[in-house]
Amino acid sequence: MAFALSSSPPLVSICDKSFIKPSSLTPPTLRFHKLSFIEQSFSNMYIPLAFFYPKVQPKEESKNYHELSHIAHSLQKSLSQTLISYYPYAGKLMDNATVDCNDIGAEFLSVRIKCPMSEILNHPHAAHAESIVFPKDLPWANNYEGGNLLVVQASKFDCGGIAVSVCLSHKIGDGCSVLNFLNDWASITCDNTTTTLVSTPRFVGDSIFSSQNYGPLIAPQIESNVSECVQKRFIFSTAKLDALRAKVAAKSGVENPTRSEVVSALLFKCATKAASSTTSMRPSKLVHYLNVRTMIQPRLPRSAIGNLLSVFSTTATNEQDIELPTLVRNLRNEVRLACKKDQIQQNELVFEIVDSMRKGKIPFEDENYSMYFCSNLCKYPYYSVDFGWGKPERVSIPNGPFKNIFFLKDYQTGRGVEARVILQKQHMSEFERDEELLEFIS
């Protein structure tokens, strides 16, 4: 293929760089947004996502509709309106405990990419090629000193396709928060007469996971070092997934295992085997992130913005522990236990952070285990983010932030699952040849 994995000037050119402020000033009463204990424990990384729209079809024909300047102007106008309600993203980190909501704005780049979008989406190393639509060196990076908490890039391809990438500060919100922002922004873009959001986001700040018992934390500067890692995209079609679920249900006794239970278990099993292909099996742990909005009393709506998270995990110390029926049974038991807990007073993520502070280490750093992480974004409709051009052809997550991470999200069609898997290169070569994995991927 002609496409080269490079962001050199002949391929990518930045046409404009702007700073988009909220279209009305943030009230003085909302000037300072307090970060929760969980948020203070995070590094200053971004959450990066990209949305690819191969054919931009206007609802009304316009002479300039397909021009990058027109597309950028439309996105900038609606972004300015969206930032009225999502005001912390237009501010700056004052310190590790506070966002100064000073309306300095979000960074917005307009970019031309001199190749057709199909060369990116069909590239044999698509996960790497997709990174071209993100600002250079930004995805998963630590928010630089005084840097913007929201960075957007609108990229126009030679074929007329558009990619919109966003990097939102993880300090302010989790994956659910990011989806709320994107859908509200897209809705305002679609209806350019809209000036207020249909559902007003609620920034919970430190009202739930308060830091007052621990004092302000120093954010760990965790670097996203994935130079020896590779990300691969695996599709589990509806039919293949139904077969996997039926197989696991029959052998595990778990009634109606979920998509995320069976897929994460299979990925963990295959990754653990790949890592021990030349040595004896090392004890391993799979950590699942958990959205606790519906577990907190009173229940929080999905529109609640913040890092409203906990974790649950399962361990494997021998080959019997990584058999799918055992793994799925253990995962189901851990979810049941999590649902019975008071997710404010008995939050496992908070416990891990406090314990790591006491030991002077990074959370989940354990020399006795190989650590694997799963972020389950299934049932979060990322493929419904429509700026007026229809649903995206692909929703992309760049390589990172660390090794041994699985991102699960709904596939574009049906009840399938798209898994993004980040492993060390030598382990990935073994992983993607696993016969059990090959049986269930499309």
N, C-alpha and C positions, 0 to 999 in steps of 0.2 A: 504494500500500500504506500501511497505517496506521503501519508501523514507521518510526521516524525514527532516523537515525544519531546517536544521542546516548546518553550514560550518565547522564542527569539523574535525580534521585531518583524521579520517577514511573515510570521504566522499570526501574531497577536499585536494589535495596536490599540493603545488607550486613547479614546477620542475626547473624553471629558472626565474630570474629577470634581465632584461638588460635595457640599455639606448641606444636608437636608434638615432643617429645623422644624419643630412642631409648628403648625399653622396658627396656633395661639399659645400664649405664654403659660407655663405651668404655674399654678397658684403658689404663693409663698408658703402656704400651709403644707404643701407636698414637696417642698424643696429638698428635704433630706430623706432618702430611702434607706432604712436600716436593714442590714443583711443579717440573715439568721445564722445560728451556730453552724449548721451544715454548710451554708454558703461561704462562711469565713474559712472553713477548713479546705475548700476547693482551691486549686490553683487558678490562675486568671485565664484559663483557656476559653476558647470560643466553642460553640456548637455549630458546625458547618453543614449546610445542606444545599443541594443544587437541583433545579427543576428544568427539564429539557422539554421544549415545545417545538416539534419539528415544523409544523405548519401553523403560522399565525393567521387565523381566519377572523377578520373583523366582523362584529355584529352589524356594523353599518359601513359601507364602502367609503373610503376617504382617500383622497389623492396622496396624502403623506403618511398613511397609516403604517406602511411597512418600513418607513425610514427609522433608523436607530434613534435619531433625535426626537421624533414624535413618541416612540415607545418609551424612551427614557423620561421624557417630560411627563407622560401619563403616570408612570410608576412613581416619579418623584412627587408629583402633586398628591397622589393618594397616600404615599408614605408620610408626607408632611401632615396629612389629616389623621392618619393612624397613630402617629406619635403623640397626639394630644392625649390619648388614653394610655399609650404605652410609654409614658414620659421617662421612666428610668433609663430606657435604651437610648435616649437622646442626651444623657448626662455623662458624667465622668466619675471614676472611682476617686473619692476623696481620701480614703484610706481603706484598709481591708474590712472595715465594719460598716462603711457608709458610701452610698452613691449620692453625689451632688447633682441633683436634677436641674441643671443650669441651662438646659435647652441649647447646648452647643451643637447638637445635631448628630445625624448619622452620616457616615462616609458613603458616597455613591459613585461608582465608576461605570462609565459607558465604554464598551470594548467591542472592536471588530475582530473576528477570527476568520482568517482567510483559508477556510476549507469547509466542505459541507458537513453538517452535523452527523450524517451517517458514518463518516470516517471515525468519529469519536465513539459513537454508540456501538459500532460493529468492529471496533479495533480488537485484536486478540488480547491486548492488555487494557481492556476498557476501563477498569477501575483506576488505572494510572492515567489513562488518556483523559478521563473526565475531569481531572484536576485542573485542566486548562481554563475552566470557566470560573475558577476561584482566584481572588487576588493573590499574587505571587507570594509564597512563603507564609500565607496567613492561616490556612486551615489548621485547626488544633493548636495553633501557636498561643503562647501566653500573650495576653493583651499587653502591648508595650506601654511603657510609662506614659500616662496621660492619653492613651489611645482611645479611639472611639469604641463604644460598647456594642455598636451595630455597624457592620460593613456590608454593603450590597454591591454586587456586580451584575450588570445587564450586558450579556454578550450576544451579538448578532452574527450568525454564520452566513457564508456566501449563498447558501441555499434559501435563506430567508428565515431559517429557524432561530428561535430565541432560547437562551438559557438564563435563568435568574438564580444567582447564588446568594446565600445569606450566611453571615457569620455573626451569631448573637452570643453575647457574654454568658457563660455558664454561671457566673456569679448571680445573675438576676433570675434565671429560670431554667427549668429542665426541658426535656423533649416535649412534654405536653404543653408547656408554656410557649415554646417555639411554634408549635402547631396552631395554637390560639392566635398568636400574632400573625402568622402567615395567612390563615383563613380570613381574618378580619381585614388585613391589608388587601388581599385578593378581592374580597367582596366590595370594598370601596373602589378599587380599580375598575371592576366590572360596571359599577353604577357610579359614574363620575358626578352624579348629583348628590350622592350621599356625603354628608359631612360628619355624621356621628355613627358610632358603631352600633350594630344590632344588639350585641351583648357586651356590657361593660366589663372589662377585666378587673379582677380584684387582686391587688398586690398585697400578699400577706406579710412580706417583710420578716421581721423577727417576732411576730405576734404568736407564732406557734412553737418554733424551735428557738427559743430565746438563748442568747449567749450570756445573760447576766450572771449565771452561776459559774461561768468559766472565764469571763473577761474577754476582751478582743484577742483574736488569734492572729498569728503571723501566717499569711498565705504561703503554702509551700510552692516554690517555683519548680514544678515538675515539668521537665522537658519532654516533648513528644518526639522521642527518638525511634523512628521506624526505618532507619536506613537499611537494616538487615531484615526487614519485614516486607510482606507482600499481602495485598488484599485481593481476594477472589470473590466473585459473585456466583451464588448457587441458587437455582430456581427449583422449588418443590411444587410441581403442578397440583391441582386439586385432586386428580385421580391418583397420582403417586402418594400424595399425602394421606388420602383416605386409606390406601393400602397399608401405609406405615402405621397409622393410628389403629387400624383393625388388628394388625399383627401384634402391636404392643398391648392392646386391650386384652387380647386372648391369653397372653402369657403373664401379664402383670397383675390382673385382677382389678386394675384401675378402670373405673367406669368412665367412658367417653373422654379419654385423654385429650388434652388440648393440642392445638397445632404447635404452640411454643414449647410445651412439655416434650413432645416427641422429637421435634427438630433440634432443640437445644441439647437434649440427651444424646442424639445421634452425633451432633457436631462435637460434643465433649468427648464421647467415646472415641471417635475417629482421630481427633486431635491428640488425645492422650496416647493412643496407639502409635501415632506418627512420631511423637516426641520420644517414644521409648523403643523405636524400631531397631536401634543398635545397642540399647542398654536395657537393664531391667526396669520395670515400670516404677516411676517415681510417684509418691503420693501426690494426689492432685485435688484441687478444690474448684468447684464451679459456683460462682457468685452471680445471682440474679438481682438486678435492680428492680425495685417494686414501687409503683405509684400508690401512695397511701391516701389520696384525696377522699376516696369513698370509705376508708377505714377509720378516719378521724371522726369523732362525735363532737358537735354535729357534723354531718358529712359536708365536705367542701365540694363546690361545683367544679366542673372541668375548667371553667373560666378562671379559677384561682391560679395566680401566677407566682411562681417561686420554685425552689427545689424541695418539693414535697415527696421525699423519697425515703425508702428503707431498703434493706437487702434480705435475702434468704439464700442459703447455700447448701450444697451437698458435697461430701468428700468421697474419694475413692482411693483405697490403699492397695487393692489387688485387682486381678483381672475379673473376678466375679462382680466386683463393685461397679464395673463399667458396662455390664450387660444392660441392654435397654430396659427390660422389665424392672430391674432393680433401680436403675436411675430414675425412671418415671415414677415409680412408687415412692421413692425418697423425695423427689421434687413435690409430688402431690401432698405428702405429709408435711413438708416444710411450709407450703402455702397455707394449709389448714391451720398450722400453728401460728403463722403470721396474722391470719384473719382473727384469731382469738386474742391477740395482744392489744394492749393500749399503745397505739403507734406514736404517741407522744412520750409517754413515760417508759415504754419498753422498746424503743426504736433501735433495731440492731445496727443501723448505720451510725447513729449517735454513739452507741456503745463502742463500736469499732474505732471511731474518731477519738473518743476519750481514752481508750486503752492505748492507742498508738501515741497520743500525746504523753501519756504516763511513761511509755517505754522509749520515747524519743525517736520514733520511726514513722515512716509514711504509712497511712492506712492501707491495710491488706498486703503489706509487705511481710512475707512469711518464708523464712529460709528453709522450712521443713516441707513446704508444698509448692508445686507448680500451680500458679493461679490462673484461672480462666474466668472471663466475665461475659455476661449476656445482658444486652439491653433489648427488651422485647417491645417493639413499637407496633406490633400487630393490633388491629382495631383502632389505630390512630390513622385517620384518612388522609395521609400525605398525598395520595394520588387524586384527591379531590380539590387540591389547590388550583383554582382556575382564575387567572387574571383577565379572562375574556377571550382566551385562545383555546379553550377546551382543556381537557385533563392532560397532564404531562405524559410524555412517552416514557420517561424514566425519572426516578428520584434517586439522587446519588449522594453517597457519603464518602468523603475522601479517605485515603489510607491513614489509619491512626485511630485513636491517639497513642495506643500502646500495642504491644504484641498480645496475642491470645484473647482477642475480643470478638464476640459474635453480635452483630446487629440483625435483628429479625424485623421484617415489616411485611405488610400485605403485598402480594404481587399485584401487578396492574389489573389483572382480570381474575375472576373466580374467587375461590377460597384458598388459593395457593399462598406460599410464603417465599419471599426473596431474602436470602441470607447473605450478609456481607461478612466474610471471615478474614481476620487479620492474624497471620502466623509468621514465624520466622521462615525465611525462604527454604531452608533445608527441610523443615517440617511440612511446609505446604506441598512440596513435591511428593512426599509420602502420603499426605492427607488426601489429595485429590485423586489418588490411585486406589483408595480404599474401596474394595468391592461392595461392601454394604452401603457405603455412601452412593456409589455409582448406581446401585439398584433403585434408589429413590429420588435421584435428581433428574431433571429434564434436560 
